[in-house]
Amino acid sequence: QVQLVESGGGLVQAGGSLRLSCAASGRTFSIYSYAVGWFRQAPGKEREFVAAINWSGGSTYYADSVKGRFTISRDNAKNTVYLQMNSLKPEDTAVYYCAAPFNAYTNYRVNQEQYGYWGQGTQVTVSS
């Protein structure tokens, strides 16, 4: 069974930085073959798109709310996708999830309905 595992969340002051990681576990699953998206869900709100990267790492896309502050990247040798978050704001507080579509070798996806594999999430809390 494919499982995605997020790590790197925590408590940080406004203006600080965190780097989230998304790795695959379970049966042989090479995350480097898959587009990956990051989503977040704040308390009382719906889950929203944050950033995505295509399978090769050549294309990325960001939500307007994080553009210029967050960077998505991948290290295929480590089978890991990262979300570098800088200049964090209290409104970035949420549970962050990484996801991958069922099909490999695709471009990035923005709609969460296009993702089939999800991680359990990691909490990011930004204090003011």
C-alpha positions as CSV (number, residue, x, y, z in Angstrom):
1,Q,0.0,0.0,0.0
2,V,1.3,3.4,-1.0
3,Q,1.7,5.9,1.8
4,L,2.9,9.4,1.8
5,V,4.5,10.8,4.9
6,E,4.9,14.5,5.7
7,S,7.4,15.9,8.2
8,G,8.9,19.2,9.2
9,G,5.9,20.9,10.7
10,G,6.0,22.8,14.0
11,L,5.6,26.1,15.8
12,V,7.3,29.1,14.4
13,Q,7.0,32.9,14.9
14,A,5.7,35.1,12.2
15,G,8.5,35.9,9.7
16,G,10.2,32.6,10.3
17,S,10.7,29.6,8.1
18,L,10.0,25.9,7.9
19,R,10.7,23.2,5.4
20,L,8.2,20.4,5.0
21,S,9.2,17.1,3.5
22,C,7.0,14.5,1.7
23,A,8.4,11.0,1.3
24,A,6.8,7.7,0.2
25,S,6.7,4.5,2.2
26,G,5.1,1.1,1.7
27,R,5.4,-0.9,-1.4
28,T,7.9,0.1,-4.1
29,F,6.7,3.6,-4.9
30,S,9.0,6.0,-6.6
31,I,7.7,9.4,-5.8
32,Y,10.1,10.8,-8.4
33,S,7.8,9.5,-11.1
34,Y,4.8,11.4,-9.8
35,A,3.6,15.0,-9.7
36,V,3.1,16.1,-6.1
37,G,0.9,18.8,-4.6
38,W,0.8,20.4,-1.2
39,F,-2.5,21.4,0.3
40,R,-3.5,22.9,3.7
41,Q,-6.5,23.0,5.9
42,A,-7.0,25.6,8.6
43,P,-9.5,25.1,11.4
44,G,-13.0,25.6,10.2
45,K,-11.9,26.0,6.6
46,E,-11.9,23.8,3.6
47,R,-8.7,22.3,2.4
48,E,-7.0,24.5,-0.2
49,F,-4.2,24.2,-2.8
50,V,-0.8,25.5,-1.9
51,A,1.7,24.4,-4.5
52,A,2.4,21.7,-7.0
53,I,5.3,20.3,-9.0
54,N,5.3,18.1,-12.0
55,W,7.0,14.7,-12.1
56,S,10.3,16.0,-13.5
57,G,10.5,19.1,-11.3
58,G,10.5,21.3,-14.4
59,S,7.2,23.0,-13.7
60,T,5.7,24.4,-10.6
61,Y,2.6,26.3,-9.6
62,Y,1.6,28.3,-6.5
63,A,-1.4,29.7,-4.9
64,D,-1.4,33.5,-5.0
65,S,-1.4,33.6,-1.2
66,V,2.0,31.9,-1.0
67,K,3.7,33.0,-4.2
68,G,7.1,34.5,-3.6
69,R,7.2,33.1,0.0
70,F,7.0,29.3,-0.6
71,T,9.1,27.1,-2.9
72,I,8.3,23.6,-3.9
73,S,11.1,21.4,-5.0
74,R,12.1,17.7,-5.3
75,D,15.2,15.6,-4.8
76,N,14.5,12.5,-6.8
77,A,17.7,10.9,-5.5
78,K,16.1,11.1,-2.1
79,N,12.7,10.3,-3.3
80,T,11.4,13.4,-1.5
81,V,9.5,16.5,-2.3
82,Y,10.0,19.7,-0.2
83,L,8.0,22.8,0.6
84,Q,10.2,25.6,1.8
85,M,8.1,28.2,3.6
86,N,9.6,31.6,4.3
87,S,8.2,34.8,5.7
88,L,5.5,32.8,7.4
89,K,2.3,34.5,8.6
90,P,-0.2,33.6,11.2
91,E,-2.7,32.9,8.4
92,D,-0.4,30.1,7.2
93,T,-1.4,28.1,10.2
94,A,-2.9,24.9,9.1
95,V,-2.4,21.1,8.7
96,Y,-0.3,20.7,5.5
97,Y,-0.8,17.6,3.3
98,C,1.1,16.3,0.4
99,A,-0.6,14.3,-2.3
100,A,0.2,12.4,-5.5
101,P,-2.1,11.4,-8.4
102,F,-2.7,7.8,-9.3
103,N,-0.9,8.2,-12.6
104,A,2.8,8.7,-13.0
105,Y,4.6,11.1,-15.4
106,T,2.0,13.8,-15.4
107,N,2.0,17.5,-15.1
108,Y,1.2,19.2,-11.8
109,R,-2.4,19.2,-10.6
110,V,-4.3,22.0,-8.8
111,N,-7.6,20.3,-8.0
112,Q,-7.4,18.0,-5.0
113,E,-9.9,15.7,-6.8
114,Q,-7.1,14.8,-9.2
115,Y,-5.0,13.4,-6.4
116,G,-5.3,9.8,-5.2
117,Y,-2.6,9.3,-2.6
118,W,-2.5,11.5,0.5
119,G,-0.4,11.8,3.5
120,Q,-1.6,12.1,7.1
121,G,-0.7,15.8,7.4
122,T,1.7,17.8,9.5
123,Q,0.7,20.7,11.7
124,V,2.2,24.2,11.0
125,T,1.5,26.9,13.6
126,V,2.7,30.4,13.1
127,S,2.4,32.7,16.1
128,S,2.1,36.5,15.9
